[in-house]
Amino acid sequence: MIKAKLETCPVCGSTKHENLVRIEKGGIIKVYVRCANCSSFVARYRVIRYTSDKSYDSLLRIFKLSPGCPDCRSIIHEVEAFSEEVKREFEETVRIVEERPEKKKIEEMIKEET
């Protein structure tokens, strides 16, 4: 079963957050979540692969930098499939959060799945 939760601030309970993205050369991307209401620390995530709503634009930039790419068509197909998967999972996650609000803390949810 897939679970999803709208993250809340542990201090004020707000669901309005800011993502502070930290990128260090050679390091893992880290996202610090700060409450937009009271500026408290909410969470930190380590990102293996970053995906935005601009994956196709990013791909085109890569191709401009590497002309004559022999596998460009297969790579384009792969990126389109990846983008569709991200969109589908995002929409499914929004639906789950709206239809089945989770009462447990994220730490408890993670522990149940490991």
Secondary structure as UniProt FT lines:
FT   TURN            10..12
FT   STRAND          17..22
FT   TURN            25..26
FT   STRAND          29..35
FT   TURN            36..38
FT   STRAND          41..47
FT   TURN            53..54
FT   HELIX           55..65
FT   TURN            67..68
FT   TURN            70..71
FT   HELIX           72..99
FT   HELIX           106..113
//
